[in-house]
Amino acid sequence: MGERFFLYNDIVDSKTRFVSFMGDQSRFDLAVITTDRFYGKKLVLDMQSTRFAIIGQDDLEEEGYIEHAFQIAEDEASELRDFLYEVV
């Protein structure tokens, strides 16, 4: 193998909030990571499905974004979106 070519290799400070809550439709186990890396957006990891997305206020308002990013139904996405409005 030749010399490794890095596009970037940074170490940044971050703050991680682990939160688990039960909605009417399903349970969510999330890690919400705050860093200066994503232009003010949060990195949201769903630890049950191993899906993640970089989410900002504009993404929450985009129709179908949460459903697509986390591969969940509209009613589940509504519950997740309601929570994310509080933390994003």
mmCIF file as gemmi writes it, N, C-alpha and C atoms, coordinates in Angstrom:
data_model
loop_
_atom_site.group_PDB
_atom_site.id
_atom_site.type_symbol
_atom_site.label_atom_id
_atom_site.label_alt_id
_atom_site.label_comp_id
_atom_site.label_asym_id
_atom_site.label_entity_id
_atom_site.label_seq_id
_atom_site.pdbx_PDB_ins_code
_atom_site.Cartn_x
_atom_site.Cartn_y
_atom_site.Cartn_z
_atom_site.occupancy
_atom_site.B_iso_or_equiv
_atom_site.pdbx_formal_charge
_atom_site.auth_seq_id
_atom_site.auth_asym_id
_atom_site.pdbx_PDB_model_num
ATOM 1 N N . MET Axp A 1 ? 0.846 -1.174 0 1 0 ? 1 A 1
ATOM 2 C CA . MET Axp A 1 ? 0 0 0 1 0 ? 1 A 1
ATOM 3 C C . MET Axp A 1 ? 0.892 1.238 0 1 0 ? 1 A 1
ATOM 4 N N . GLY Axp A 2 ? 0.52 2.21 -0.802 1 0 ? 2 A 1
ATOM 5 C CA . GLY Axp A 2 ? 1.289 3.445 -0.902 1 0 ? 2 A 1
ATOM 6 C C . GLY Axp A 2 ? 1.043 4.358 0.286 1 0 ? 2 A 1
ATOM 7 N N . GLU Axp A 3 ? 1.607 5.531 0.214 1 0 ? 3 A 1
ATOM 8 C CA . GLU Axp A 3 ? 1.43 6.518 1.269 1 0 ? 3 A 1
ATOM 9 C C . GLU Axp A 3 ? -0.027 6.963 1.344 1 0 ? 3 A 1
ATOM 10 N N . ARG Axp A 4 ? -0.528 7.06 2.554 1 0 ? 4 A 1
ATOM 11 C CA . ARG Axp A 4 ? -1.931 7.45 2.758 1 0 ? 4 A 1
ATOM 12 C C . ARG Axp A 4 ? -2.105 8.938 2.454 1 0 ? 4 A 1
ATOM 13 N N . PHE Axp A 5 ? -3.13 9.279 1.707 1 0 ? 5 A 1
ATOM 14 C CA . PHE Axp A 5 ? -3.432 10.666 1.363 1 0 ? 5 A 1
ATOM 15 C C . PHE Axp A 5 ? -4.678 11.089 2.131 1 0 ? 5 A 1
ATOM 16 N N . PHE Axp A 6 ? -4.511 11.98 3.099 1 0 ? 6 A 1
ATOM 17 C CA . PHE Axp A 6 ? -5.627 12.455 3.906 1 0 ? 6 A 1
ATOM 18 C C . PHE Axp A 6 ? -6.273 13.667 3.252 1 0 ? 6 A 1
ATOM 19 N N . LEU Axp A 7 ? -7.584 13.662 3.178 1 0 ? 7 A 1
ATOM 20 C CA . LEU Axp A 7 ? -8.31 14.859 2.783 1 0 ? 7 A 1
ATOM 21 C C . LEU Axp A 7 ? -8.365 15.824 3.957 1 0 ? 7 A 1
ATOM 22 N N . TYR Axp A 8 ? -8.554 15.287 5.14 1 0 ? 8 A 1
ATOM 23 C CA . TYR Axp A 8 ? -8.389 16.031 6.384 1 0 ? 8 A 1
ATOM 24 C C . TYR Axp A 8 ? -8.202 15.03 7.501 1 0 ? 8 A 1
ATOM 25 N N . ASN Axp A 9 ? -7.581 15.478 8.573 1 0 ? 9 A 1
ATOM 26 C CA . ASN Axp A 9 ? -7.301 14.627 9.715 1 0 ? 9 A 1
ATOM 27 C C . ASN Axp A 9 ? -7.248 15.535 10.943 1 0 ? 9 A 1
ATOM 28 N N . ASP Axp A 10 ? -8.419 15.943 11.415 1 0 ? 10 A 1
ATOM 29 C CA . ASP Axp A 10 ? -8.522 16.922 12.48 1 0 ? 10 A 1
ATOM 30 C C . ASP Axp A 10 ? -9.03 16.285 13.762 1 0 ? 10 A 1
ATOM 31 N N . ILE Axp A 11 ? -8.622 16.844 14.863 1 0 ? 11 A 1
ATOM 32 C CA . ILE Axp A 11 ? -9.178 16.494 16.168 1 0 ? 11 A 1
ATOM 33 C C . ILE Axp A 11 ? -9.877 17.753 16.669 1 0 ? 11 A 1
ATOM 34 N N . VAL Axp A 12 ? -11.168 17.622 16.991 1 0 ? 12 A 1
ATOM 35 C CA . VAL Axp A 12 ? -11.939 18.781 17.439 1 0 ? 12 A 1
ATOM 36 C C . VAL Axp A 12 ? -12.623 18.464 18.761 1 0 ? 12 A 1
ATOM 37 N N . ASP Axp A 13 ? -12.858 19.504 19.531 1 0 ? 13 A 1
ATOM 38 C CA . ASP Axp A 13 ? -13.632 19.353 20.76 1 0 ? 13 A 1
ATOM 39 C C . ASP Axp A 13 ? -15.095 19.217 20.393 1 0 ? 13 A 1
ATOM 40 N N . SER Axp A 14 ? -15.798 18.358 21.108 1 0 ? 14 A 1
ATOM 41 C CA . SER Axp A 14 ? -17.228 18.188 20.857 1 0 ? 14 A 1
ATOM 42 C C . SER Axp A 14 ? -17.94 17.926 22.178 1 0 ? 14 A 1
ATOM 43 N N . LYS Axp A 15 ? -19.233 18.121 22.13 1 0 ? 15 A 1
ATOM 44 C CA . LYS Axp A 15 ? -20.089 17.858 23.279 1 0 ? 15 A 1
ATOM 45 C C . LYS Axp A 15 ? -21.149 16.87 22.81 1 0 ? 15 A 1
ATOM 46 N N . THR Axp A 16 ? -21.331 15.789 23.534 1 0 ? 16 A 1
ATOM 47 C CA . THR Axp A 16 ? -22.295 14.763 23.146 1 0 ? 16 A 1
ATOM 48 C C . THR Axp A 16 ? -23.38 14.64 24.2 1 0 ? 16 A 1
ATOM 49 N N . ARG Axp A 17 ? -24.611 14.695 23.734 1 0 ? 17 A 1
ATOM 50 C CA . ARG Axp A 17 ? -25.777 14.498 24.613 1 0 ? 17 A 1
ATOM 51 C C . ARG Axp A 17 ? -26.394 13.161 24.231 1 0 ? 17 A 1
ATOM 52 N N . PHE Axp A 18 ? -26.465 12.246 25.194 1 0 ? 18 A 1
ATOM 53 C CA . PHE Axp A 18 ? -27.133 10.971 24.982 1 0 ? 18 A 1
ATOM 54 C C . PHE Axp A 18 ? -28.534 11.097 25.561 1 0 ? 18 A 1
ATOM 55 N N . VAL Axp A 19 ? -29.519 10.771 24.747 1 0 ? 19 A 1
ATOM 56 C CA . VAL Axp A 19 ? -30.901 10.912 25.202 1 0 ? 19 A 1
ATOM 57 C C . VAL Axp A 19 ? -31.724 9.739 24.681 1 0 ? 19 A 1
ATOM 58 N N . SER Axp A 20 ? -32.574 9.232 25.549 1 0 ? 20 A 1
ATOM 59 C CA . SER Axp A 20 ? -33.489 8.157 25.179 1 0 ? 20 A 1
ATOM 60 C C . SER Axp A 20 ? -34.882 8.603 25.599 1 0 ? 20 A 1
ATOM 61 N N . PHE Axp A 21 ? -35.825 8.503 24.68 1 0 ? 21 A 1
ATOM 62 C CA . PHE Axp A 21 ? -37.196 8.851 25.034 1 0 ? 21 A 1
ATOM 63 C C . PHE Axp A 21 ? -38.167 7.962 24.278 1 0 ? 21 A 1
ATOM 64 N N . MET Axp A 22 ? -39.337 7.858 24.856 1 0 ? 22 A 1
ATOM 65 C CA . MET Axp A 22 ? -40.395 7.038 24.3 1 0 ? 22 A 1
ATOM 66 C C . MET Axp A 22 ? -41.462 7.958 23.745 1 0 ? 22 A 1
ATOM 67 N N . GLY Axp A 23 ? -41.73 7.838 22.452 1 0 ? 23 A 1
ATOM 68 C CA . GLY Axp A 23 ? -42.822 8.582 21.846 1 0 ? 23 A 1
ATOM 69 C C . GLY Axp A 23 ? -44.068 7.716 21.832 1 0 ? 23 A 1
ATOM 70 N N . ASP Axp A 24 ? -45.122 8.212 21.205 1 0 ? 24 A 1
ATOM 71 C CA . ASP Axp A 24 ? -46.342 7.415 21.081 1 0 ? 24 A 1
ATOM 72 C C . ASP Axp A 24 ? -46.134 6.254 20.123 1 0 ? 24 A 1
ATOM 73 N N . GLN Axp A 25 ? -45.237 6.43 19.161 1 0 ? 25 A 1
ATOM 74 C CA . GLN Axp A 25 ? -45.037 5.419 18.114 1 0 ? 25 A 1
ATOM 75 C C . GLN Axp A 25 ? -43.843 4.511 18.369 1 0 ? 25 A 1
ATOM 76 N N . SER Axp A 26 ? -42.742 5.05 18.898 1 0 ? 26 A 1
ATOM 77 C CA . SER Axp A 26 ? -41.545 4.237 19.076 1 0 ? 26 A 1
ATOM 78 C C . SER Axp A 26 ? -40.584 4.878 20.063 1 0 ? 26 A 1
ATOM 79 N N . ARG Axp A 27 ? -39.54 4.145 20.371 1 0 ? 27 A 1
ATOM 80 C CA . ARG Axp A 27 ? -38.489 4.601 21.272 1 0 ? 27 A 1
ATOM 81 C C . ARG Axp A 27 ? -37.33 5.137 20.449 1 0 ? 27 A 1
ATOM 82 N N . PHE Axp A 28 ? -36.696 6.179 20.955 1 0 ? 28 A 1
ATOM 83 C CA . PHE Axp A 28 ? -35.531 6.757 20.298 1 0 ? 28 A 1
ATOM 84 C C . PHE Axp A 28 ? -34.358 6.774 21.267 1 0 ? 28 A 1
ATOM 85 N N . ASP Axp A 29 ? -33.228 6.26 20.831 1 0 ? 29 A 1
ATOM 86 C CA . ASP Axp A 29 ? -31.978 6.309 21.576 1 0 ? 29 A 1
ATOM 87 C C . ASP Axp A 29 ? -30.992 7.073 20.702 1 0 ? 29 A 1
ATOM 88 N N . LEU Axp A 30 ? -30.698 8.306 21.108 1 0 ? 30 A 1
ATOM 89 C CA . LEU Axp A 30 ? -29.933 9.201 20.253 1 0 ? 30 A 1
ATOM 90 C C . LEU Axp A 30 ? -28.652 9.676 20.924 1 0 ? 30 A 1
ATOM 91 N N . ALA Axp A 31 ? -27.696 10.006 20.091 1 0 ? 31 A 1
ATOM 92 C CA . ALA Axp A 31 ? -26.519 10.768 20.503 1 0 ? 31 A 1
ATOM 93 C C . ALA Axp A 31 ? -26.548 12.03 19.649 1 0 ? 31 A 1
ATOM 94 N N . VAL Axp A 32 ? -26.569 13.173 20.3 1 0 ? 32 A 1
ATOM 95 C CA . VAL Axp A 32 ? -26.597 14.457 19.6 1 0 ? 32 A 1
ATOM 96 C C . VAL Axp A 32 ? -25.247 15.125 19.852 1 0 ? 32 A 1
ATOM 97 N N . ILE Axp A 33 ? -24.467 15.277 18.799 1 0 ? 33 A 1
ATOM 98 C CA . ILE Axp A 33 ? -23.098 15.765 18.915 1 0 ? 33 A 1
ATOM 99 C C . ILE Axp A 33 ? -23.02 17.199 18.41 1 0 ? 33 A 1
ATOM 100 N N . THR Axp A 34 ? -22.474 18.051 19.268 1 0 ? 34 A 1
ATOM 101 C CA . THR Axp A 34 ? -22.282 19.457 18.928 1 0 ? 34 A 1
ATOM 102 C C . THR Axp A 34 ? -20.794 19.712 18.752 1 0 ? 34 A 1
ATOM 103 N N . THR Axp A 35 ? -20.454 20.312 17.631 1 0 ? 35 A 1
ATOM 104 C CA . THR Axp A 35 ? -19.079 20.673 17.324 1 0 ? 35 A 1
ATOM 105 C C . THR Axp A 35 ? -19.101 21.861 16.378 1 0 ? 35 A 1
ATOM 106 N N . ASP Axp A 36 ? -17.977 22.484 16.178 1 0 ? 36 A 1
ATOM 107 C CA . ASP Axp A 36 ? -17.94 23.599 15.226 1 0 ? 36 A 1
ATOM 108 C C . ASP Axp A 36 ? -17.694 23.108 13.802 1 0 ? 36 A 1
ATOM 109 N N . ARG Axp A 37 ? -17.729 21.834 13.603 1 0 ? 37 A 1
ATOM 110 C CA . ARG Axp A 37 ? -17.408 21.214 12.326 1 0 ? 37 A 1
ATOM 111 C C . ARG Axp A 37 ? -18.498 21.367 11.263 1 0 ? 37 A 1
ATOM 112 N N . PHE Axp A 38 ? -19.747 21.437 11.646 1 0 ? 38 A 1
ATOM 113 C CA . PHE Axp A 38 ? -20.855 21.342 10.687 1 0 ? 38 A 1
ATOM 114 C C . PHE Axp A 38 ? -21.645 22.639 10.556 1 0 ? 38 A 1
ATOM 115 N N . TYR Axp A 39 ? -20.981 23.76 10.642 1 0 ? 39 A 1
ATOM 116 C CA . TYR Axp A 39 ? -21.607 25.065 10.401 1 0 ? 39 A 1
ATOM 117 C C . TYR Axp A 39 ? -22.836 25.303 11.271 1 0 ? 39 A 1
ATOM 118 N N . GLY Axp A 40 ? -22.748 24.935 12.54 1 0 ? 40 A 1
ATOM 119 C CA . GLY Axp A 40 ? -23.847 25.165 13.475 1 0 ? 40 A 1
ATOM 120 C C . GLY Axp A 40 ? -24.881 24.06 13.523 1 0 ? 40 A 1
ATOM 121 N N . LYS Axp A 41 ? -24.75 23.065 12.664 1 0 ? 41 A 1
ATOM 122 C CA . LYS Axp A 41 ? -25.691 21.942 12.686 1 0 ? 41 A 1
ATOM 123 C C . LYS Axp A 41 ? -25.205 20.882 13.664 1 0 ? 41 A 1
ATOM 124 N N . LYS Axp A 42 ? -26.089 19.97 14.042 1 0 ? 42 A 1
ATOM 125 C CA . LYS Axp A 42 ? -25.772 18.884 14.972 1 0 ? 42 A 1
ATOM 126 C C . LYS Axp A 42 ? -25.652 17.569 14.209 1 0 ? 42 A 1
ATOM 127 N N . LEU Axp A 43 ? -24.783 16.72 14.686 1 0 ? 43 A 1
ATOM 128 C CA . LEU Axp A 43 ? -24.686 15.355 14.178 1 0 ? 43 A 1
ATOM 129 C C . LEU Axp A 43 ? -25.567 14.504 15.074 1 0 ? 43 A 1
ATOM 130 N N . VAL Axp A 44 ? -26.635 13.939 14.509 1 0 ? 44 A 1
ATOM 131 C CA . VAL Axp A 44 ? -27.607 13.165 15.281 1 0 ? 44 A 1
ATOM 132 C C . VAL Axp A 44 ? -27.495 11.702 14.883 1 0 ? 44 A 1
ATOM 133 N N . LEU Axp A 45 ? -27.16 10.857 15.861 1 0 ? 45 A 1
ATOM 134 C CA . LEU Axp A 45 ? -27.021 9.426 15.615 1 0 ? 45 A 1
ATOM 135 C C . LEU Axp A 45 ? -28.158 8.68 16.292 1 0 ? 45 A 1
ATOM 136 N N . ASP Axp A 46 ? -28.839 7.837 15.546 1 0 ? 46 A 1
ATOM 137 C CA . ASP Axp A 46 ? -29.858 6.948 16.098 1 0 ? 46 A 1
ATOM 138 C C . ASP Axp A 46 ? -29.15 5.637 16.392 1 0 ? 46 A 1
ATOM 139 N N . MET Axp A 47 ? -28.928 5.356 17.656 1 0 ? 47 A 1
ATOM 140 C CA . MET Axp A 47 ? -28.122 4.194 18.032 1 0 ? 47 A 1
ATOM 141 C C . MET Axp A 47 ? -28.845 2.874 17.834 1 0 ? 47 A 1
ATOM 142 N N . GLN Axp A 48 ? -30.165 2.882 17.688 1 0 ? 48 A 1
ATOM 143 C CA . GLN Axp A 48 ? -30.9 1.637 17.427 1 0 ? 48 A 1
ATOM 144 C C . GLN Axp A 48 ? -30.77 1.22 15.968 1 0 ? 48 A 1
ATOM 145 N N . SER Axp A 49 ? -30.892 2.176 15.074 1 0 ? 49 A 1
ATOM 146 C CA . SER Axp A 49 ? -30.874 1.837 13.655 1 0 ? 49 A 1
ATOM 147 C C . SER Axp A 49 ? -29.504 2.036 13.021 1 0 ? 49 A 1
ATOM 148 N N . THR Axp A 50 ? -28.573 2.627 13.773 1 0 ? 50 A 1
ATOM 149 C CA . THR Axp A 50 ? -27.236 2.987 13.287 1 0 ? 50 A 1
ATOM 150 C C . THR Axp A 50 ? -27.297 3.938 12.092 1 0 ? 50 A 1
ATOM 151 N N . ARG Axp A 51 ? -28.307 4.776 12.045 1 0 ? 51 A 1
ATOM 152 C CA . ARG Axp A 51 ? -28.41 5.814 11.023 1 0 ? 51 A 1
ATOM 153 C C . ARG Axp A 51 ? -28.058 7.15 11.669 1 0 ? 51 A 1
ATOM 154 N N . PHE Axp A 52 ? -27.587 8.064 10.846 1 0 ? 52 A 1
ATOM 155 C CA . PHE Axp A 52 ? -27.225 9.369 11.364 1 0 ? 52 A 1
ATOM 156 C C . PHE Axp A 52 ? -27.447 10.428 10.298 1 0 ? 52 A 1
ATOM 157 N N . ALA Axp A 53 ? -27.51 11.679 10.756 1 0 ? 53 A 1
ATOM 158 C CA . ALA Axp A 53 ? -27.676 12.802 9.831 1 0 ? 53 A 1
ATOM 159 C C . ALA Axp A 53 ? -27.112 14.053 10.493 1 0 ? 53 A 1
ATOM 160 N N . ILE Axp A 54 ? -26.653 14.959 9.663 1 0 ? 54 A 1
ATOM 161 C CA . ILE Axp A 54 ? -26.243 16.285 10.115 1 0 ? 54 A 1
ATOM 162 C C . ILE Axp A 54 ? -27.473 17.17 9.959 1 0 ? 54 A 1
ATOM 163 N N . ILE Axp A 55 ? -27.959 17.711 11.079 1 0 ? 55 A 1
ATOM 164 C CA . ILE Axp A 55 ? -29.269 18.357 11.081 1 0 ? 55 A 1
ATOM 165 C C . ILE Axp A 55 ? -29.194 19.769 11.65 1 0 ? 55 A 1
ATOM 166 N N . GLY Axp A 56 ? -29.803 20.676 10.925 1 0 ? 56 A 1
ATOM 167 C CA . GLY Axp A 56 ? -29.983 22.05 11.368 1 0 ? 56 A 1
ATOM 168 C C . GLY Axp A 56 ? -31.449 22.41 11.274 1 0 ? 56 A 1
ATOM 169 N N . GLN Axp A 57 ? -31.771 23.608 11.672 1 0 ? 57 A 1
ATOM 170 C CA . GLN Axp A 57 ? -33.157 24.081 11.639 1 0 ? 57 A 1
ATOM 171 C C . GLN Axp A 57 ? -33.75 23.947 10.235 1 0 ? 57 A 1
ATOM 172 N N . ASP Axp A 58 ? -32.971 24.27 9.216 1 0 ? 58 A 1
ATOM 173 C CA . ASP Axp A 58 ? -33.467 24.194 7.835 1 0 ? 58 A 1
ATOM 174 C C . ASP Axp A 58 ? -33.812 22.767 7.434 1 0 ? 58 A 1
ATOM 175 N N . ASP Axp A 59 ? -33.067 21.794 7.948 1 0 ? 59 A 1
ATOM 176 C CA . ASP Axp A 59 ? -33.344 20.39 7.626 1 0 ? 59 A 1
ATOM 177 C C . ASP Axp A 59 ? -34.64 19.921 8.273 1 0 ? 59 A 1
ATOM 178 N N . LEU Axp A 60 ? -34.922 20.41 9.47 1 0 ? 60 A 1
ATOM 179 C CA . LEU Axp A 60 ? -36.161 20.03 10.151 1 0 ? 60 A 1
ATOM 180 C C . LEU Axp A 60 ? -37.383 20.533 9.404 1 0 ? 60 A 1
ATOM 181 N N . GLU Axp A 61 ? -37.222 21.643 8.712 1 0 ? 61 A 1
ATOM 182 C CA . GLU Axp A 61 ? -38.343 22.231 7.978 1 0 ? 61 A 1
ATOM 183 C C . GLU Axp A 61 ? -38.493 21.672 6.569 1 0 ? 61 A 1
ATOM 184 N N . GLU Axp A 62 ? -37.506 20.914 6.124 1 0 ? 62 A 1
ATOM 185 C CA . GLU Axp A 62 ? -37.573 20.323 4.781 1 0 ? 62 A 1
ATOM 186 C C . GLU Axp A 62 ? -38.461 19.075 4.807 1 0 ? 62 A 1
ATOM 187 N N . GLU Axp A 63 ? -39.483 19.093 4.006 1 0 ? 63 A 1
ATOM 188 C CA . GLU Axp A 63 ? -40.444 17.994 3.977 1 0 ? 63 A 1
ATOM 189 C C . GLU Axp A 63 ? -39.77 16.668 3.603 1 0 ? 63 A 1
ATOM 190 N N . GLY Axp A 64 ? -39.98 15.654 4.435 1 0 ? 64 A 1
ATOM 191 C CA . GLY Axp A 64 ? -39.483 14.317 4.158 1 0 ? 64 A 1
ATOM 192 C C . GLY Axp A 64 ? -38.029 14.063 4.517 1 0 ? 64 A 1
ATOM 193 N N . TYR Axp A 65 ? -37.323 15.087 5.014 1 0 ? 65 A 1
ATOM 194 C CA . TYR Axp A 65 ? -35.893 14.914 5.297 1 0 ? 65 A 1
ATOM 195 C C . TYR Axp A 65 ? -35.648 13.918 6.426 1 0 ? 65 A 1
ATOM 196 N N . ILE Axp A 66 ? -36.337 14.076 7.537 1 0 ? 66 A 1
ATOM 197 C CA . ILE Axp A 66 ? -36.144 13.189 8.69 1 0 ? 66 A 1
ATOM 198 C C . ILE Axp A 66 ? -36.557 11.754 8.334 1 0 ? 66 A 1
ATOM 199 N N . GLU Axp A 67 ? -37.657 11.627 7.618 1 0 ? 67 A 1
ATOM 200 C CA . GLU Axp A 67 ? -38.126 10.3 7.196 1 0 ? 67 A 1
ATOM 201 C C . GLU Axp A 67 ? -37.057 9.61 6.356 1 0 ? 67 A 1
ATOM 202 N N . HIS Axp A 68 ? -36.484 10.341 5.433 1 0 ? 68 A 1
ATOM 203 C CA . HIS Axp A 68 ? -35.466 9.772 4.541 1 0 ? 68 A 1
ATOM 204 C C . HIS Axp A 68 ? -34.162 9.475 5.292 1 0 ? 68 A 1
ATOM 205 N N . ALA Axp A 69 ? -33.696 10.432 6.08 1 0 ? 69 A 1
ATOM 206 C CA . ALA Axp A 69 ? -32.404 10.286 6.753 1 0 ? 69 A 1
ATOM 207 C C . ALA Axp A 69 ? -32.387 9.107 7.721 1 0 ? 69 A 1
ATOM 208 N N . PHE Axp A 70 ? -33.489 8.914 8.434 1 0 ? 70 A 1
ATOM 209 C CA . PHE Axp A 70 ? -33.532 7.858 9.438 1 0 ? 70 A 1
ATOM 210 C C . PHE Axp A 70 ? -34.363 6.648 9.004 1 0 ? 70 A 1
ATOM 211 N N . GLN Axp A 71 ? -34.89 6.696 7.782 1 0 ? 71 A 1
ATOM 212 C CA . GLN Axp A 71 ? -35.689 5.589 7.238 1 0 ? 71 A 1
ATOM 213 C C . GLN Axp A 71 ? -36.81 5.197 8.192 1 0 ? 71 A 1
ATOM 214 N N . ILE Axp A 72 ? -37.609 6.203 8.573 1 0 ? 72 A 1
ATOM 215 C CA . ILE Axp A 72 ? -38.726 5.961 9.481 1 0 ? 72 A 1
ATOM 216 C C . ILE Axp A 72 ? -40.009 6.508 8.874 1 0 ? 72 A 1
ATOM 217 N N . ALA Axp A 73 ? -41.126 6.049 9.421 1 0 ? 73 A 1
ATOM 218 C CA . ALA Axp A 73 ? -42.443 6.468 8.94 1 0 ? 73 A 1
ATOM 219 C C . ALA Axp A 73 ? -42.729 7.909 9.362 1 0 ? 73 A 1
ATOM 220 N N . GLU Axp A 74 ? -43.703 8.499 8.701 1 0 ? 74 A 1
ATOM 221 C CA . GLU Axp A 74 ? -44.052 9.906 8.931 1 0 ? 74 A 1
ATOM 222 C C . GLU Axp A 74 ? -44.437 10.19 10.379 1 0 ? 74 A 1
ATOM 223 N N . ASP Axp A 75 ? -45.21 9.289 11.003 1 0 ? 75 A 1
ATOM 224 C CA . ASP Axp A 75 ? -45.634 9.517 12.387 1 0 ? 75 A 1
ATOM 225 C C . ASP Axp A 75 ? -44.448 9.445 13.352 1 0 ? 75 A 1
ATOM 226 N N . GLU Axp A 76 ? -43.508 8.527 13.116 1 0 ? 76 A 1
ATOM 227 C CA . GLU Axp A 76 ? -42.299 8.454 13.935 1 0 ? 76 A 1
ATOM 228 C C . GLU Axp A 76 ? -41.429 9.696 13.714 1 0 ? 76 A 1
ATOM 229 N N . ALA Axp A 77 ? -41.314 10.104 12.463 1 0 ? 77 A 1
ATOM 230 C CA . ALA Axp A 77 ? -40.507 11.279 12.124 1 0 ? 77 A 1
ATOM 231 C C . ALA Axp A 77 ? -41.066 12.528 12.789 1 0 ? 77 A 1
ATOM 232 N N . SER Axp A 78 ? -42.371 12.611 12.907 1 0 ? 78 A 1
ATOM 233 C CA . SER Axp A 78 ? -42.998 13.758 13.557 1 0 ? 78 A 1
ATOM 234 C C . SER Axp A 78 ? -42.567 13.849 15.019 1 0 ? 78 A 1
ATOM 235 N N . GLU Axp A 79 ? -42.536 12.715 15.707 1 0 ? 79 A 1
ATOM 236 C CA . GLU Axp A 79 ? -42.101 12.686 17.108 1 0 ? 79 A 1
ATOM 237 C C . GLU Axp A 79 ? -40.623 13.064 17.224 1 0 ? 79 A 1
ATOM 238 N N . LEU Axp A 80 ? -39.812 12.515 16.353 1 0 ? 80 A 1
ATOM 239 C CA . LEU Axp A 80 ? -38.384 12.824 16.373 1 0 ? 80 A 1
ATOM 240 C C . LEU Axp A 80 ? -38.149 14.3 16.043 1 0 ? 80 A 1
ATOM 241 N N . ARG Axp A 81 ? -38.847 14.802 15.047 1 0 ? 81 A 1
ATOM 242 C CA . ARG Axp A 81 ? -38.719 16.201 14.655 1 0 ? 81 A 1
ATOM 243 C C . ARG Axp A 81 ? -39.099 17.137 15.809 1 0 ? 81 A 1
ATOM 244 N N . ASP Axp A 82 ? -40.18 16.809 16.522 1 0 ? 82 A 1
ATOM 245 C CA . ASP Axp A 82 ? -40.594 17.628 17.669 1 0 ? 82 A 1
ATOM 246 C C . ASP Axp A 82 ? -39.476 17.725 18.704 1 0 ? 82 A 1
ATOM 247 N N . PHE Axp A 83 ? -38.824 16.6 18.978 1 0 ? 83 A 1
ATOM 248 C CA . PHE Axp A 83 ? -37.713 16.626 19.921 1 0 ? 83 A 1
ATOM 249 C C . PHE Axp A 83 ? -36.538 17.421 19.369 1 0 ? 83 A 1
ATOM 250 N N . LEU Axp A 84 ? -36.195 17.197 18.125 1 0 ? 84 A 1
ATOM 251 C CA . LEU Axp A 84 ? -35.037 17.867 17.538 1 0 ? 84 A 1
ATOM 252 C C . LEU Axp A 84 ? -35.203 19.375 17.451 1 0 ? 84 A 1
ATOM 253 N N . TYR Axp A 85 ? -36.43 19.86 17.311 1 0 ? 85 A 1
ATOM 254 C CA . TYR Axp A 85 ? -36.666 21.306 17.336 1 0 ? 85 A 1
ATOM 255 C C . TYR Axp A 85 ? -36.18 21.898 18.669 1 0 ? 85 A 1
ATOM 256 N N . GLU Axp A 86 ? -36.236 21.112 19.745 1 0 ? 86 A 1
ATOM 257 C CA . GLU Axp A 86 ? -35.803 21.586 21.057 1 0 ? 86 A 1
ATOM 258 C C . GLU Axp A 86 ? -34.288 21.655 21.193 1 0 ? 86 A 1
ATOM 259 N N . VAL Axp A 87 ? -33.553 20.829 20.445 1 0 ? 87 A 1
ATOM 260 C CA . VAL Axp A 87 ? -32.101 20.735 20.652 1 0 ? 87 A 1
ATOM 261 C C . VAL Axp A 87 ? -31.254 21.271 19.494 1 0 ? 87 A 1
ATOM 262 N N . VAL Axp A 88 ? -31.875 21.511 18.355 1 0 ? 88 A 1
ATOM 263 C CA . VAL Axp A 88 ? -31.096 21.983 17.2 1 0 ? 88 A 1
ATOM 264 C C . VAL Axp A 88 ? -31.111 23.492 17.136 1 0 ? 88 A 1
